[in-house]
Amino acid sequence: MASSLSLASSPSSSMTVRSCSFFSHPPKLKLPAESVCPSPCATEPQRTVRPTSTRSQACVSFWFSSRRGLLSTTTTLPFLLQLSKFVEGSFPANASELNPNIYTNIKQEIRKVVSKAKAAGVLRLVFHDAGTFEIEGNSGGMNGSIIYELDRPENAGLKKSLKVLEKAKTELDTQQQVSWADMIAVAGAEAVSICGGPTIDVMLGRLDSMEPDPPGRLPEESLDASALKQSFQKKGLSTQELVALSGAHTLGGKGFGNPNVFDNSYYKILLEKPWSSAGMSSMIGLPSDRALAEDDECLRWIKAYAIDQNLFFEDFKGAYTKLVNSGARWRSL
């Protein structure tokens, strides 16, 4: 998409392969270290007033508290051996552990090159890199492999976004080497913040893949809600997280409010269903967006986020953090 976030499509309408760009056993990644950080789980703290959502139970879960440095785990017995190896020295690196100033420097350099007009493309880059993750085989994910996948039809237009970040990365690499995976993950978070969205802290320490991820893992934009939910479940993402991440479509000029403002306009417009009017269907969103509004489970979350922007921001932060940690391989400290 030339001007939209395209979490659900490629830029060119002439492409035959279209994906809902949030995003075979693949070849093993040629990574410089063996440490693996499993993706965070779908479990979330209880809230007083929230719609209920069916969570994927296939995801073995880990998450970190950036404030307290604590590792919390939800796991089952078959994973204890991997947990032992994980605890022995493979924690994701806190920014201060890599370099006291590197996280701040990364954000500063990104903000020099990413404007509101470029934010949608940068965020799309995140979804297309991380969206290849699948629980089965623990393969794909946030590993920088997108740099090898730019010629795929579903990634058309992303060369420009990568070029935007390349300038910042080149400058940062003179101070301390930063992986593409970290660079893209932080850039997406900054793109959201630049456009008025929530501040999202991103852990550092991801390792880059040395080869592309398998093709065909991004959901196609023509999928109905049921197929979309199944696709996201394979990535360890719940229906609630699917709907929260879809809210990023508010950026990029696809008819969901101001294209340079990150807010909850996406959900308000989904409830209005303006595409029902003659001639409007091609002007508002993508088929996958409109499909969400026809699904009862998705609709509960759409209504919640349309009413409460703070709730949307909170849930988007959690879903984004989970997405950019999915499938990541972490450098050992």
Secondary structure as UniProt FT lines:
FT   TURN            7..8
FT   TURN            13..14
FT   TURN            21..22
FT   STRAND          61..65
FT   TURN            66..69
FT   STRAND          70..74
FT   HELIX           77..79
FT   HELIX           80..87
FT   TURN            88..89
FT   HELIX           95..98
FT   TURN            100..101
FT   HELIX           102..113
FT   HELIX           116..130
FT   TURN            131..132
FT   TURN            135..138
FT   HELIX           145..148
FT   TURN            150..151
FT   HELIX           153..155
FT   TURN            156..157
FT   HELIX           158..173
FT   TURN            174..175
FT   HELIX           180..194
FT   TURN            195..196
FT   TURN            221..222
FT   HELIX           225..233
FT   TURN            234..236
FT   HELIX           239..246
FT   HELIX           247..250
FT   TURN            259..260
FT   HELIX           265..272
FT   HELIX           274..276
FT   TURN            278..279
FT   TURN            281..283
FT   HELIX           287..292
FT   TURN            293..294
FT   HELIX           296..307
FT   HELIX           309..325
FT   TURN            326..327
FT   STRAND          329..330
//
